[in-house]
Amino acid sequence: MTYEELTAVLDDYAVGLSNGFVHKNSVFGVAKALRAVVELHKPFMFHDSPEKTTSVCRHCQLGVVGDVYPCETIYAIEKELQ
């Protein structure tokens, strides 16, 4: 699942909650919290060389090449949403 697809799923879920399909503020808060975590782990393109770019996790990266996107956090969220 791409970053855009994942955030769309979370946004749809939050909209459904706010429209009263699930009337629990705690559940709505969880959807917002998950969206915030996904935002922290937003991918960006790292230019390894003029010919090669790699999509890396902005949060896990922390300035050192290593964690490609999607990272383990995003995989865990995607797994639970399926």
C-alpha positions in Angstrom: 0.0 0.0 0.0 1.4 3.4 -0.9 1.5 6.3 1.6 -1.3 8.0 -0.2 -3.5 4.9 -0.2 -2.8 4.3 3.6 -3.7 7.9 4.5 -6.8 7.7 2.4 -8.0 4.6 4.2 -7.3 6.3 7.6 -9.1 9.5 6.4 -12.1 7.5 5.3 -12.2 5.7 8.6 -12.1 9.0 10.5 -14.8 10.6 8.4 -17.0 7.5 9.0 -16.5 7.9 12.7 -17.2 11.6 12.7 -20.4 11.0 10.7 -21.8 8.9 13.5 -21.2 5.4 12.1 -19.3 4.7 15.3 -20.3 7.0 18.1 -17.3 6.7 20.4 -14.8 9.5 20.9 -12.1 7.1 22.0 -12.3 5.3 18.7 -12.1 8.6 16.8 -9.1 9.5 18.8 -7.4 6.3 17.9 -8.0 6.9 14.2 -6.5 10.4 14.5 -3.5 9.0 16.5 -2.9 6.4 13.8 -3.0 9.1 11.1 -0.4 11.1 13.1 1.9 8.1 13.3 1.6 7.6 9.5 2.4 11.3 9.0 5.6 10.8 11.1 6.6 7.9 8.9 5.9 9.7 5.6 8.3 8.6 2.8 10.7 10.8 1.0 13.0 10.2 -1.9 16.7 9.9 -1.0 19.0 10.5 -3.9 21.7 7.9 -3.6 23.4 9.1 -6.8 22.3 10.9 -9.9 20.9 7.7 -11.4 19.4 6.1 -8.2 16.8 7.3 -5.7 15.4 5.3 -2.8 12.1 5.9 -1.0 13.0 6.0 2.7 11.0 6.5 5.9 11.3 10.1 7.1 11.1 9.2 10.8 13.1 6.0 10.9 15.8 7.5 8.6 16.9 10.2 11.1 19.6 11.3 8.6 21.2 7.9 8.2 20.5 5.8 5.1 19.0 2.5 6.0 15.3 2.3 6.5 13.4 2.1 3.2 9.7 2.9 3.0 7.5 1.3 4.1 9.2 0.8 7.4 8.2 -1.8 10.1 5.8 0.7 11.7 3.9 1.2 8.4 3.9 -2.6 7.7 2.3 -3.2 11.2 -0.4 -0.6 10.6 -1.2 -2.0 7.2 -1.4 -5.5 8.5 -3.9 -4.6 11.2 -6.1 -2.6 8.7 -6.4 -5.6 6.3 
